[in-house]
Amino acid sequence: MNPGSEEYTVRPIGYIRSAYTETSQVPKGLGAEHTMEGVLEVLPEFAAGLEEIEGFSHLWILWVFHRADGYSLVGGTPTDGREHGVFATRSPHRPNAIGLTAVELIRREGARLVLKGVDMLDGTPVLDIKPYTSGIPMERLRRGWLEEAEKAREAEKVREAERAGERSGP
């Protein structure tokens, strides 16, 4: 077998219901807040897999960028205007159009999970759900180029505030 020649078949375990119908509606870039509530409707044949999920406050949702067309290994982001490798971004234009989102579980209603923090379009196929757990202390996390972009954004905010203060005078 040639490395990289394998193919895998996956199928949705459910679908997202959200108010987002177009990608332009989903907040993107630095400072984007994902507060949208939505529902993950789990298909009946997978509903038993939700047993005891209520015990978790947050979940990972693994899903498909079902409207993405093609991929690019390098591209720009709405964050800093620079190009980055696709694996260092959240771009939908990936070799395998798979998305990953951490959401808050508000409640379970049978085979429906009410979620907060949804950044998926209505009708998005969901491949898997996992409880959000992390044993990595915050001080050990690195955020790559995003950390640099966030610092630049904060510095710009300070400069803007200083300019505004100069204009208002003593």
C-alpha positions as CSV (number, residue, x, y, z in Angstrom):
1,M,0.0,0.0,0.0
2,N,1.3,3.5,-0.9
3,P,1.3,5.9,2.1
4,G,-1.3,8.5,1.5
5,S,-3.3,6.4,-1.0
6,E,-5.8,5.1,1.6
7,E,-9.4,6.2,1.5
8,Y,-11.9,6.1,4.3
9,T,-15.7,6.2,4.3
10,V,-17.4,8.2,6.9
11,R,-21.1,9.0,7.4
12,P,-22.8,11.6,9.5
13,I,-24.2,10.8,12.9
14,G,-26.4,13.9,12.8
15,Y,-26.8,17.4,11.5
16,I,-26.5,21.0,12.8
17,R,-29.5,23.3,12.9
18,S,-28.4,26.9,13.2
19,A,-29.4,30.4,12.0
20,Y,-26.3,30.5,9.8
21,T,-27.2,29.8,6.2
22,E,-24.2,31.5,4.5
23,T,-20.5,31.4,5.4
24,S,-20.5,35.2,5.4
25,Q,-22.7,35.2,8.5
26,V,-20.3,33.3,10.6
27,P,-17.9,35.5,12.7
28,K,-14.3,35.1,11.6
29,G,-10.9,36.5,12.6
30,L,-9.4,37.9,15.8
31,G,-11.9,38.7,18.4
32,A,-14.7,36.8,16.7
33,E,-17.1,35.6,19.3
34,H,-19.1,32.5,18.7
35,T,-22.2,32.9,20.9
36,M,-24.7,31.4,18.4
37,E,-27.0,28.7,19.8
38,G,-27.9,25.8,17.6
39,V,-29.0,22.2,17.8
40,L,-27.2,19.0,16.9
41,E,-29.9,16.5,15.8
42,V,-28.4,13.1,16.3
43,L,-29.8,10.4,13.9
44,P,-31.9,7.8,15.7
45,E,-29.5,4.9,15.2
46,F,-26.8,6.9,17.1
47,A,-28.9,8.3,19.9
48,A,-27.9,5.6,22.4
49,G,-24.4,7.0,22.1
50,L,-25.5,10.2,23.9
51,E,-26.0,8.4,27.2
52,E,-24.3,10.4,30.1
53,I,-23.2,13.2,27.8
54,E,-25.1,15.7,30.0
55,G,-22.3,15.3,32.5
56,F,-20.0,17.4,30.3
57,S,-20.2,21.2,30.0
58,H,-18.3,21.4,26.7
59,L,-18.0,19.1,23.7
60,W,-15.8,18.8,20.6
61,I,-17.9,18.6,17.4
62,L,-16.2,17.0,14.4
63,W,-18.0,18.0,11.2
64,V,-17.8,18.4,7.4
65,F,-17.3,21.7,5.5
66,H,-20.0,20.4,3.1
67,R,-20.0,23.6,1.0
68,A,-16.2,23.8,0.6
69,D,-15.0,23.4,-3.0
70,G,-11.4,22.3,-3.4
71,Y,-8.4,23.1,-1.2
72,S,-5.3,25.3,-1.1
73,L,-2.3,24.4,1.0
74,V,-1.3,28.0,1.6
75,G,-3.7,31.0,1.9
76,G,-4.6,34.2,3.6
77,T,-6.8,34.6,6.7
78,P,-9.2,37.3,7.8
79,T,-6.9,37.8,10.8
80,D,-3.6,39.3,9.7
81,G,-3.5,39.5,5.8
82,R,-0.5,37.1,5.7
83,E,-0.4,33.7,4.1
84,H,-0.2,30.6,6.3
85,G,-0.2,26.9,5.7
86,V,-3.7,25.5,5.7
87,F,-2.9,23.3,8.7
88,A,-2.0,26.4,10.7
89,T,-5.5,27.9,10.1
90,R,-9.2,27.1,10.4
91,S,-9.8,27.5,6.6
92,P,-12.5,25.3,5.1
93,H,-10.4,24.8,2.0
94,R,-8.5,21.7,3.3
95,P,-7.5,18.4,1.7
96,N,-10.0,16.7,3.9
97,A,-12.9,19.2,4.5
98,I,-13.2,18.5,8.2
99,G,-14.0,21.1,10.8
100,L,-13.6,20.9,14.6
101,T,-15.4,23.2,17.0
102,A,-15.6,23.3,20.8
103,V,-19.1,24.1,22.0
104,E,-20.9,24.5,25.3
105,L,-23.6,21.9,25.9
106,I,-26.7,23.8,27.2
107,R,-28.9,20.8,27.5
108,R,-29.9,17.5,26.0
109,E,-33.5,16.9,24.7
110,G,-33.5,13.2,23.8
111,A,-31.5,12.9,20.5
112,R,-31.1,16.7,20.3
113,L,-28.2,18.6,21.8
114,V,-28.7,22.3,22.4
115,L,-25.3,24.0,22.0
116,K,-23.8,27.4,22.4
117,G,-20.8,28.5,20.3
118,V,-22.0,27.0,17.0
119,D,-20.0,28.2,14.0
120,M,-21.5,25.8,11.5
121,L,-24.1,26.3,8.8
122,D,-27.6,25.0,9.0
123,G,-27.6,21.4,7.7
124,T,-23.9,20.8,8.4
125,P,-23.1,17.0,8.6
126,V,-21.6,16.0,12.0
127,L,-19.1,13.1,12.0
128,D,-18.5,12.7,15.7
129,I,-18.9,14.2,19.2
130,K,-16.3,14.0,22.0
131,P,-16.3,15.4,25.5
132,Y,-14.0,18.4,25.8
133,T,-11.3,17.6,28.3
134,S,-7.8,19.1,28.5
135,G,-5.0,18.3,30.8
136,I,-2.8,21.0,29.3
137,P,-2.2,23.9,31.6
138,M,-2.7,27.3,30.0
139,E,0.9,28.4,30.6
140,R,2.1,25.5,28.4
141,L,-0.2,26.3,25.5
142,R,1.3,28.0,22.4
143,R,-0.9,29.8,19.9
144,G,1.5,30.1,17.0
145,W,1.1,33.0,14.6
146,L,-2.3,33.9,16.2
147,E,-0.4,35.1,19.3
148,E,1.6,37.4,17.2
149,A,-1.5,38.8,15.4
150,E,-3.3,39.3,18.7
151,K,-0.4,41.3,20.2
152,A,-0.3,43.4,17.0
153,R,-4.0,44.0,17.3
154,E,-3.7,45.0,21.0
155,A,-0.8,47.4,20.1
156,E,-3.0,49.0,17.4
157,K,-5.8,49.5,19.9
158,V,-3.4,51.3,22.3
159,R,-2.2,53.5,19.5
160,E,-5.8,54.4,18.5
161,A,-6.7,55.2,22.1
162,E,-3.6,57.4,22.4
163,R,-4.5,59.3,19.2
164,A,-8.0,59.7,20.4
165,G,-6.7,61.2,23.6
166,E,-4.4,63.6,21.7
167,R,-7.3,64.8,19.6
168,S,-9.5,65.5,22.6
169,G,-6.8,67.7,24.2
170,P,-6.2,68.6,27.8
